[in-house]
């Protein structure tokens, strides 16, 4: 396994350059979808980059996806860079192809946001925007999460209201109301948007271009921020049949949001829902690999603060830059033990998957 400093990026531009260079060196074909409207902090292009190796007619297609949630791309980009430098890519059977999707949300990755250029959480955006939107309780807590003032009596009252809500209804109820997805507050948390985002359209285009011929598509979508520090939980978020397939491929410790056994609440509108619409449920087995960083109150504080400065303050100020750096630090721990634990779990799952495909 390669060392941590050889794989984890310093920033988005570093991660992108490393990914493209390693992919080319390993014999992958590369394609890039450049964002037409936005650039990075130094004026650099923002792109979702694709690396593919194998036959276009491969029976099985394995996908590894990073950066769905912007700043979580530091972790995901590191795993992809490590994979490109490993022998694992040479152990896949000839009947399989490998597709790496780097930075589904390049704007969030580059600008240290979990959301995209419109404050949209991509894992809430894959819904039918022509129908009434779901909103499981977020309306009640929005003003507490993003108060008019970040410090002083207004903030203190908001925090007290959140604490009372949790005491009365329990932490799982609060998590469901918070993370279930909302479509009424563009300045809020877990906002799903009012139309398909740019990254939504890119994701669907990738599936249509690369996945249509495969009999089986297996996807690992890399995430961070929930669960015990350094533990990577493999989570299935769709139906029970896909959950059974995921357990067969990745092991009995795969969890499922359908039975409340996962650290994540059940949500709609995620990448997997878009993939199921494009490919059909029978061919797809997709997991989110969720790595724990810090306790939920700490990561929620970072999320609230960054959302607040983006909605109510100046994200380009010194204070704004500090809050965005704090968000990055909440979802990516720049310490060797955590970084190595991430890679160990990732390669353990990849090894298990390869053995099942052979």
URMO-V304018 format. One record per pair of residues at least 6 apart in sequence whose ideal C-beta (glycine too) atoms are under 7 Angstrom apart, sorted by sequence separation. I is the first residue (numbers start at 1). J is the second residue. D is the distance in whole Angstrom. If there is no record, write none. Layout:
i->I j->J d->D
i->I j->J d->D
//
This chain:
i->9 j->15 d->3
i->24 j->30 d->6
i->39 j->45 d->6
i->40 j->46 d->6
i->67 j->73 d->3
i->83 j->89 d->6
i->92 j->98 d->6
i->103 j->109 d->5
i->108 j->114 d->6
i->115 j->121 d->5
i->116 j->122 d->6
i->127 j->133 d->7
i->148 j->154 d->5
i->149 j->155 d->6
i->182 j->188 d->6
i->185 j->191 d->6
i->211 j->217 d->5
i->227 j->233 d->5
i->236 j->242 d->6
i->255 j->261 d->5
i->256 j->262 d->6
i->293 j->299 d->6
i->309 j->315 d->5
i->313 j->319 d->7
i->314 j->320 d->5
i->23 j->30 d->5
i->39 j->46 d->6
i->66 j->73 d->5
i->108 j->115 d->6
i->147 j->154 d->5
i->236 j->243 d->4
i->247 j->254 d->5
i->255 j->262 d->4
i->257 j->264 d->6
i->313 j->320 d->6
i->38 j->46 d->6
i->108 j->116 d->6
i->147 j->155 d->5
i->166 j->174 d->5
i->182 j->190 d->6
i->246 j->254 d->5
i->257 j->265 d->7
i->258 j->266 d->7
i->276 j->284 d->6
i->9 j->18 d->6
i->67 j->76 d->6
i->89 j->98 d->6
i->107 j->116 d->5
i->165 j->174 d->6
i->181 j->190 d->6
i->182 j->191 d->6
i->183 j->192 d->5
i->257 j->266 d->4
i->275 j->284 d->6
i->315 j->324 d->7
i->20 j->30 d->6
i->66 j->76 d->3
i->67 j->77 d->7
i->107 j->117 d->4
i->182 j->192 d->7
i->236 j->246 d->5
i->309 j->319 d->7
i->34 j->45 d->5
i->35 j->46 d->4
i->66 j->77 d->5
i->105 j->116 d->5
i->147 j->158 d->4
i->178 j->189 d->7
i->179 j->190 d->5
i->181 j->192 d->5
i->183 j->194 d->7
i->275 j->286 d->6
i->309 j->320 d->5
i->35 j->47 d->7
i->178 j->190 d->7
i->34 j->47 d->4
i->243 j->256 d->4
i->33 j->47 d->6
i->66 j->80 d->6
i->144 j->158 d->4
i->272 j->286 d->5
i->309 j->323 d->5
i->32 j->47 d->5
i->33 j->48 d->5
i->243 j->258 d->7
i->64 j->80 d->6
i->234 j->250 d->5
i->32 j->49 d->5
i->105 j->122 d->6
i->144 j->161 d->5
i->306 j->323 d->5
i->104 j->122 d->7
i->144 j->162 d->5
i->236 j->254 d->6
i->240 j->258 d->6
i->305 j->323 d->5
i->306 j->324 d->6
i->30 j->49 d->7
i->31 j->50 d->4
i->64 j->83 d->7
i->234 j->253 d->7
i->30 j->50 d->7
i->80 j->100 d->5
i->234 j->254 d->5
i->235 j->255 d->5
i->236 j->256 d->5
i->237 j->257 d->5
i->30 j->51 d->5
i->141 j->162 d->7
i->305 j->326 d->7
i->306 j->327 d->4
i->80 j->102 d->6
i->233 j->255 d->6
i->235 j->257 d->7
i->28 j->51 d->4
i->29 j->52 d->5
i->28 j->52 d->6
i->141 j->165 d->7
i->302 j->326 d->5
i->303 j->327 d->7
i->28 j->53 d->4
i->77 j->102 d->6
i->302 j->327 d->5
i->27 j->53 d->6
i->264 j->290 d->6
i->13 j->40 d->6
i->235 j->262 d->5
i->263 j->290 d->6
i->12 j->40 d->6
i->23 j->51 d->4
i->302 j->330 d->4
i->13 j->42 d->7
i->20 j->49 d->6
i->233 j->262 d->7
i->235 j->264 d->6
i->237 j->266 d->7
i->19 j->49 d->6
i->62 j->92 d->7
i->73 j->103 d->5
i->233 j->263 d->6
i->237 j->267 d->7
i->13 j->44 d->5
i->16 j->47 d->7
i->218 j->249 d->6
i->299 j->330 d->5
i->298 j->330 d->6
i->299 j->331 d->7
i->16 j->49 d->6
i->237 j->270 d->6
i->254 j->287 d->6
i->62 j->96 d->6
i->238 j->272 d->6
i->60 j->95 d->6
i->66 j->101 d->7
i->67 j->102 d->7
i->70 j->105 d->5
i->237 j->272 d->6
i->53 j->89 d->7
i->59 j->95 d->4
i->60 j->96 d->4
i->61 j->97 d->5
i->62 j->98 d->5
i->63 j->99 d->5
i->64 j->100 d->5
i->65 j->101 d->5
i->66 j->102 d->6
i->67 j->103 d->4
i->68 j->104 d->5
i->69 j->105 d->7
i->73 j->109 d->4
i->141 j->177 d->6
i->227 j->263 d->4
i->249 j->285 d->6
i->294 j->330 d->6
i->58 j->95 d->6
i->66 j->103 d->6
i->67 j->104 d->5
i->68 j->105 d->6
i->71 j->108 d->6
i->140 j->177 d->7
i->141 j->178 d->7
i->226 j->263 d->4
i->250 j->287 d->6
i->293 j->330 d->6
i->58 j->96 d->6
i->61 j->99 d->6
i->63 j->101 d->6
i->67 j->105 d->5
i->70 j->108 d->2
i->71 j->109 d->7
i->226 j->264 d->6
i->238 j->276 d->6
i->293 j->331 d->6
i->58 j->97 d->4
i->65 j->104 d->6
i->67 j->106 d->7
i->69 j->108 d->7
i->70 j->109 d->5
i->137 j->176 d->7
i->138 j->177 d->6
i->242 j->281 d->7
i->246 j->285 d->5
i->136 j->176 d->6
i->137 j->177 d->3
i->138 j->178 d->7
i->245 j->285 d->4
i->293 j->333 d->6
i->71 j->112 d->5
i->136 j->177 d->6
i->146 j->187 d->6
i->246 j->287 d->5
i->54 j->96 d->6
i->55 j->97 d->6
i->67 j->109 d->5
i->71 j->113 d->7
i->138 j->180 d->7
i->146 j->188 d->6
i->239 j->281 d->7
i->242 j->284 d->7
i->54 j->97 d->3
i->70 j->113 d->5
i->71 j->114 d->6
i->142 j->185 d->5
i->145 j->188 d->7
i->242 j->285 d->6
i->53 j->97 d->7
i->54 j->98 d->6
i->70 j->114 d->5
i->136 j->180 d->4
i->138 j->182 d->4
i->145 j->189 d->6
i->52 j->97 d->7
i->53 j->98 d->5
i->69 j->114 d->5
i->70 j->115 d->7
i->139 j->184 d->7
i->142 j->188 d->5
i->52 j->99 d->5
i->134 j->181 d->6
i->135 j->182 d->5
i->135 j->183 d->6
i->50 j->99 d->7
i->51 j->100 d->4
i->135 j->184 d->6
i->133 j->183 d->4
i->221 j->271 d->6
i->50 j->101 d->6
i->236 j->287 d->6
i->237 j->288 d->6
i->291 j->342 d->6
i->235 j->287 d->6
i->48 j->101 d->7
i->49 j->102 d->4
i->234 j->287 d->5
i->235 j->288 d->5
i->49 j->103 d->7
i->68 j->122 d->5
i->48 j->103 d->6
i->68 j->123 d->6
i->234 j->289 d->6
i->235 j->290 d->6
i->48 j->104 d->6
i->219 j->275 d->7
i->124 j->181 d->4
i->232 j->289 d->5
i->233 j->290 d->5
i->289 j->346 d->7
i->15 j->73 d->7
i->19 j->77 d->6
i->26 j->84 d->5
i->48 j->106 d->6
i->232 j->290 d->7
i->22 j->81 d->6
i->47 j->106 d->6
i->232 j->291 d->5
i->46 j->106 d->4
i->231 j->291 d->7
i->289 j->349 d->7
i->12 j->73 d->7
i->19 j->80 d->6
i->23 j->84 d->6
i->46 j->107 d->6
i->230 j->291 d->7
i->231 j->292 d->5
i->15 j->77 d->4
i->19 j->81 d->6
i->22 j->84 d->4
i->217 j->279 d->6
i->230 j->292 d->6
i->18 j->81 d->5
i->22 j->85 d->6
i->26 j->89 d->6
i->227 j->290 d->6
i->229 j->292 d->5
i->46 j->110 d->6
i->226 j->290 d->5
i->228 j->292 d->4
i->229 j->293 d->6
i->9 j->74 d->6
i->127 j->192 d->6
i->129 j->194 d->6
i->221 j->286 d->7
i->223 j->288 d->5
i->227 j->292 d->3
i->8 j->74 d->6
i->124 j->190 d->6
i->129 j->195 d->5
i->217 j->283 d->6
i->223 j->289 d->7
i->224 j->290 d->7
i->226 j->292 d->6
i->119 j->186 d->6
i->125 j->192 d->5
i->129 j->196 d->7
i->216 j->283 d->6
i->217 j->284 d->5
i->218 j->285 d->5
i->219 j->286 d->4
i->220 j->287 d->6
i->221 j->288 d->5
i->222 j->289 d->5
i->223 j->290 d->5
i->224 j->291 d->4
i->9 j->77 d->5
i->119 j->187 d->7
i->124 j->192 d->3
i->125 j->193 d->5
i->203 j->271 d->6
i->207 j->275 d->6
i->211 j->279 d->6
i->215 j->283 d->7
i->221 j->289 d->7
i->225 j->293 d->6
i->9 j->78 d->7
i->38 j->107 d->5
i->41 j->110 d->6
i->121 j->190 d->5
i->214 j->283 d->7
i->220 j->289 d->5
i->224 j->293 d->6
i->8 j->78 d->4
i->40 j->110 d->4
i->41 j->111 d->7
i->121 j->191 d->6
i->204 j->274 d->6
i->208 j->278 d->6
i->7 j->78 d->4
i->35 j->106 d->6
i->120 j->191 d->6
i->121 j->192 d->6
i->125 j->196 d->7
i->203 j->274 d->6
i->207 j->278 d->4
i->35 j->107 d->7
i->119 j->191 d->6
i->120 j->192 d->7
i->125 j->197 d->5
i->207 j->279 d->6
i->120 j->193 d->4
i->7 j->81 d->4
i->126 j->200 d->6
i->200 j->274 d->7
i->204 j->278 d->6
i->225 j->299 d->5
i->7 j->82 d->4
i->118 j->193 d->6
i->122 j->197 d->6
i->125 j->200 d->5
i->23 j->100 d->7
i->120 j->197 d->5
i->122 j->199 d->5
i->192 j->269 d->5
i->122 j->200 d->7
i->38 j->117 d->5
i->118 j->197 d->7
i->2 j->82 d->5
i->1 j->82 d->7
i->116 j->197 d->6
i->2 j->85 d->5
i->19 j->102 d->5
i->116 j->199 d->6
i->1 j->86 d->7
i->180 j->265 d->6
i->16 j->102 d->7
i->179 j->265 d->5
i->181 j->267 d->6
i->16 j->103 d->7
i->180 j->267 d->6
i->181 j->268 d->6
i->179 j->267 d->6
i->181 j->269 d->6
i->176 j->265 d->5
i->175 j->265 d->5
i->12 j->103 d->7
i->12 j->106 d->7
i->105 j->199 d->5
i->104 j->199 d->5
i->12 j->109 d->4
i->12 j->110 d->4
i->104 j->203 d->6
i->250 j->349 d->6
i->251 j->352 d->6
i->250 j->352 d->6
i->250 j->353 d->6
i->249 j->353 d->6
i->101 j->206 d->6
i->225 j->330 d->7
i->225 j->331 d->5
i->224 j->331 d->5
i->230 j->337 d->7
i->249 j->356 d->5
i->224 j->332 d->6
i->230 j->338 d->5
i->229 j->338 d->7
i->232 j->342 d->7
i->99 j->210 d->5
i->230 j->341 d->4
i->230 j->342 d->7
i->232 j->345 d->4
i->189 j->303 d->6
i->232 j->346 d->7
i->234 j->349 d->6
i->189 j->307 d->6
i->188 j->307 d->7
i->187 j->311 d->4
i->220 j->349 d->7
i->134 j->268 d->6
i->218 j->353 d->7
i->127 j->268 d->6
i->127 j->269 d->4
i->79 j->222 d->6
i->124 j->267 d->7
i->126 j->269 d->5
i->123 j->267 d->7
i->125 j->269 d->6
i->126 j->270 d->6
i->124 j->269 d->4
i->126 j->271 d->7
i->76 j->222 d->4
i->123 j->269 d->7
i->75 j->222 d->6
i->123 j->270 d->4
i->126 j->273 d->4
i->123 j->271 d->6
i->126 j->274 d->4
i->61 j->210 d->7
i->75 j->224 d->5
i->122 j->271 d->7
i->61 j->211 d->6
i->48 j->199 d->7
i->72 j->223 d->5
i->72 j->224 d->5
i->61 j->214 d->4
i->68 j->221 d->6
i->72 j->225 d->7
i->48 j->202 d->5
i->60 j->214 d->6
i->63 j->217 d->7
i->65 j->219 d->6
i->69 j->223 d->6
i->59 j->214 d->7
i->60 j->215 d->7
i->65 j->220 d->7
i->68 j->223 d->7
i->50 j->206 d->6
i->57 j->213 d->6
i->58 j->214 d->6
i->59 j->215 d->5
i->60 j->216 d->5
i->61 j->217 d->5
i->62 j->218 d->5
i->63 j->219 d->4
i->64 j->220 d->5
i->65 j->221 d->4
i->66 j->222 d->5
i->56 j->213 d->6
i->59 j->216 d->7
i->65 j->222 d->7
i->52 j->210 d->6
i->60 j->218 d->7
i->146 j->304 d->7
i->150 j->308 d->5
i->145 j->304 d->6
i->146 j->307 d->6
i->146 j->308 d->5
i->35 j->198 d->6
i->146 j->311 d->6
i->33 j->202 d->5
i->114 j->303 d->7
i->119 j->310 d->7
i->113 j->306 d->7
i->68 j->271 d->6
i->113 j->324 d->7
i->112 j->324 d->4
i->112 j->325 d->7
i->114 j->327 d->7
i->112 j->327 d->6
i->75 j->291 d->6
i->112 j->328 d->5
i->74 j->328 d->7
i->71 j->327 d->6
i->71 j->328 d->5
i->75 j->332 d->5
i->74 j->332 d->4
i->72 j->331 d->5
i->88 j->347 d->7
i->71 j->331 d->5
i->71 j->332 d->7
i->82 j->343 d->5
i->96 j->357 d->5
i->88 j->350 d->5
i->92 j->354 d->6
i->79 j->342 d->7
i->88 j->351 d->7
i->91 j->354 d->5
i->79 j->343 d->7
i->93 j->357 d->6
i->92 j->357 d->7
i->93 j->358 d->5
i->88 j->354 d->7
i->75 j->342 d->6
i->79 j->346 d->5
i->83 j->350 d->7
i->62 j->353 d->7
i->60 j->357 d->6
i->8 j->339 d->6
i->4 j->336 d->6
i->4 j->339 d->4
i->4 j->340 d->6
i->1 j->343 d->6
i->1 j->347 d->6
//
